[in-house]
Amino acid sequence: MSSTPRTLRAGMVGMGMIFDETYRPFFERVHRDGLYERSFGDIDVPLTAVATRIGSRAEAYRRAAGTKVHAFTSFAGNDSVDQMLKAGVDVACVATPDDRHFEAAKAILSAGVHALIEKPSVLDLAQLDELVALAEQQGVLAKVVYHKLLDPDHKKLRTFVHDGVLQHVNNGYCSLLEPKSISGGQFAEWIKGRNPGTYVAVHYIKLIDFTFGGRLKTVMATGQRGLVGAAQGPTWDTNQLRLIYEYDDGREAAFDIHTSWVNPDNFPGYVEQEVQFRFDNGVWNGHSRRRGIECTVEGKTPFDVKITINTHYNGSFVEPWGERSQRGYGIEVLERFVREVARVEWGGPAAERSQRLQAARSLGYNDLAADRQVVAAVQALEAILAHASSGQPDGVVRVNDRAGGLALYLPGVAQPKVLYQPIV
Ligand SMILES: NC(=O)c1ccc[n+]([C@@H]2O[C@H](COP(=O)([O-])OP(=O)(O)OC[C@H]3O[C@@H](n4cnc5c(N)ncnc54)[C@H](O)[C@@H]3O)[C@@H](O)[C@H]2O)c1
């Protein structure tokens, strides 16, 4: 390329596990190779500023990365996000614990900066409404990362559904079990009062919502306690969530999503991930962990190296041509977002920016506005569990009920509690 590349300055809020797994390899690759598309040309996407609570992770990364990444400024403390924004960025990614997404995303969008938020986007619909309205006002994108939609297995499922090869889903189950090291080590600081459903069921809520469409009708949930916290306390070890959807032909489907963050650390894979969906004319069975590899290494498996390795999400390799790489759909999803931003900004005449912005917003796989039913399910789940841990178990949330958009019915209580009044 002869012309000077355009620059999309990137900011990062939070530098924990997910930064290491997906953002770091993305920023390092784009630092080396840039990003090109005929519509927007050659662009640089330097990581120029990061905001974290303490700053130590940023310094450790700076030392480890050396010249592999663009030189960035690290801001720490309570006003780190504001400082990062003052330093000037064009896009910013939010990868803080999920109950801290909203404040960061609000600040980013208010500054007129495109935002990419880790899943779950936010924890309630009022927050979602505010962020969607802000993005609209500011003329920027607000998007959420659901990398499972880019998993080739899930793309094939959706392709079969989209093309009518698989017809009308009736029911299904999904499970996602994280190891104890997640709840006991890495997340111990922020998961008091929290549950693994919000953390990981969202991957499957989105898969179901995006793949099958339909209207969310009912949310039920339960779970078990006693390992991460007290047996009667507010912190959950495992959760079972049930969603009921209805479709335009008047038929329904039910989905059970089981999640955990207390799976044994010597489990043969990092995460257990399995789905089954039953259709009028077929059955889909998917197993993201047992896709083919079984590997044993004396003294290493299953702790340092897993027996069933997922090479699809963010596997690290020596490529046949000698280069070391880290690649997979977890990284591809970040690149997609940057491409969508670049298309909005430079993918055609400046006078047509608003049409391009509209086109990018209409992508339901990642736009915040299309995350409504997922956030509704999360808000319902959290409310049902909060009531269960304070002595009112077995609640059911009905969506777009006569009483309101999200109405929580508790056994023995005549009037529902309205969690969200407008239509979901
Ligand atoms: N897409 C995925 O599969 C996937 C996987 C893991 C985590 N996640 C999501 O990514 C997010 C972060 O998860 P993680 O595993 O990296 O967590 P983590 O606990 O490893 O890291 C969190 C980071 O956020 C920083 N932080 C905390 N509060 C902050 C604040 N107020 N301002 C700025 N920085 C702050 C911490 O310093 C830390 O660097 C969560 O929303 C999680 O759901 C997504």
The ligand as an SDF file (V2000), in Angstrom:
LIG
                    3D

 44 48  0  0  0  0  0  0  0  0999 V2000
  -16.3670  -13.7570   25.7510 N   0  0  0  0  0  0  0  0  0  0  0  0
  -16.0520  -14.6710   26.6650 C   0  0  0  0  0  0  0  0  0  0  0  0
  -16.1220  -15.8860   26.4900 O   0  0  0  0  0  0  0  0  0  0  0  0
  -15.6120  -14.2190   27.9720 C   0  0  0  0  0  0  0  0  0  0  0  0
  -14.7700  -15.0150   28.7320 C   0  0  0  0  0  0  0  0  0  0  0  0
  -14.3720  -14.5410   29.9630 C   0  0  0  0  0  0  0  0  0  0  0  0
  -14.8530  -13.3270   30.4010 C   0  0  0  0  0  0  0  0  0  0  0  0
  -15.6930  -12.5880   29.6250 N   0  0  0  0  0  0  0  0  0  0  0  0
  -16.2550  -11.3160   30.0880 C   0  0  0  0  0  0  0  0  0  0  0  0
  -15.2130  -10.3600   30.1480 O   0  0  0  0  0  0  0  0  0  0  0  0
  -15.3890   -9.5420   31.2950 C   0  0  0  0  0  0  0  0  0  0  0  0
  -14.1280   -9.5820   32.1250 C   0  0  0  0  0  0  0  0  0  0  0  0
  -13.8480  -10.9310   32.4600 O   0  0  0  0  0  0  0  0  0  0  0  0
  -12.3960  -11.4080   32.8280 P   0  0  0  0  0  0  0  0  0  0  0  0
  -12.4540  -12.8840   32.8630 O   0  0  0  0  0  0  0  0  0  0  0  0
  -11.3920  -10.7700   31.9520 O   0  0  0  0  0  0  0  0  0  0  0  0
  -12.3220  -10.8150   34.3120 O   0  0  0  0  0  0  0  0  0  0  0  0
  -11.0300  -10.5850   35.2650 P   0  0  0  0  0  0  0  0  0  0  0  0
  -11.5520  -10.5660   36.6340 O   0  0  0  0  0  0  0  0  0  0  0  0
   -9.9530  -11.5200   34.8840 O   0  0  0  0  0  0  0  0  0  0  0  0
  -10.5460   -9.0950   34.8410 O   0  0  0  0  0  0  0  0  0  0  0  0
  -11.3070   -7.9510   35.0580 C   0  0  0  0  0  0  0  0  0  0  0  0
  -10.4670   -6.7250   34.7480 C   0  0  0  0  0  0  0  0  0  0  0  0
  -11.2620   -5.5540   34.9250 O   0  0  0  0  0  0  0  0  0  0  0  0
  -10.5460   -4.5920   35.6970 C   0  0  0  0  0  0  0  0  0  0  0  0
  -11.5200   -3.7580   36.3990 N   0  0  0  0  0  0  0  0  0  0  0  0
  -12.3690   -4.1210   37.3960 C   0  0  0  0  0  0  0  0  0  0  0  0
  -13.1510   -3.0830   37.7360 N   0  0  0  0  0  0  0  0  0  0  0  0
  -12.8110   -2.0520   36.9300 C   0  0  0  0  0  0  0  0  0  0  0  0
  -13.2670   -0.7150   36.7890 C   0  0  0  0  0  0  0  0  0  0  0  0
  -14.2720   -0.2650   37.5490 N   0  0  0  0  0  0  0  0  0  0  0  0
  -12.6710    0.0820   35.8700 N   0  0  0  0  0  0  0  0  0  0  0  0
  -11.6610   -0.3950   35.1020 C   0  0  0  0  0  0  0  0  0  0  0  0
  -11.2120   -1.6580   35.1730 N   0  0  0  0  0  0  0  0  0  0  0  0
  -11.7640   -2.4720   36.0790 C   0  0  0  0  0  0  0  0  0  0  0  0
   -9.6620   -5.4220   36.5970 C   0  0  0  0  0  0  0  0  0  0  0  0
   -8.5960   -4.6370   37.0390 O   0  0  0  0  0  0  0  0  0  0  0  0
   -9.2460   -6.5410   35.6240 C   0  0  0  0  0  0  0  0  0  0  0  0
   -8.1690   -6.0920   34.8190 O   0  0  0  0  0  0  0  0  0  0  0  0
  -16.6390  -10.0440   32.0080 C   0  0  0  0  0  0  0  0  0  0  0  0
  -17.7340   -9.3030   31.5920 O   0  0  0  0  0  0  0  0  0  0  0  0
  -16.8000  -11.4420   31.4810 C   0  0  0  0  0  0  0  0  0  0  0  0
  -18.1520  -11.8730   31.4410 O   0  0  0  0  0  0  0  0  0  0  0  0
  -16.0390  -13.0050   28.4110 C   0  0  0  0  0  0  0  0  0  0  0  0
  1  2  1  0
  2  3  2  0
  2  4  1  0
  4  5  1  0
  4 44  2  0
  5  6  2  0
  6  7  1  0
  7  8  2  0
  8  9  1  0
  8 44  1  0
  9 10  1  0
  9 42  1  0
 10 11  1  0
 11 12  1  0
 11 40  1  0
 12 13  1  0
 13 14  1  0
 14 15  2  0
 14 16  1  0
 14 17  1  0
 17 18  1  0
 18 19  2  0
 18 20  1  0
 18 21  1  0
 21 22  1  0
 22 23  1  0
 23 24  1  0
 23 38  1  0
 24 25  1  0
 25 26  1  0
 25 36  1  0
 26 27  1  0
 26 35  1  0
 27 28  2  0
 28 29  1  0
 29 30  1  0
 29 35  2  0
 30 31  1  0
 30 32  2  0
 32 33  1  0
 33 34  2  0
 34 35  1  0
 36 37  1  0
 36 38  1  0
 38 39  1  0
 40 41  1  0
 40 42  1  0
 42 43  1  0
M  CHG  2   8   1  16  -1
M  END
$$$$
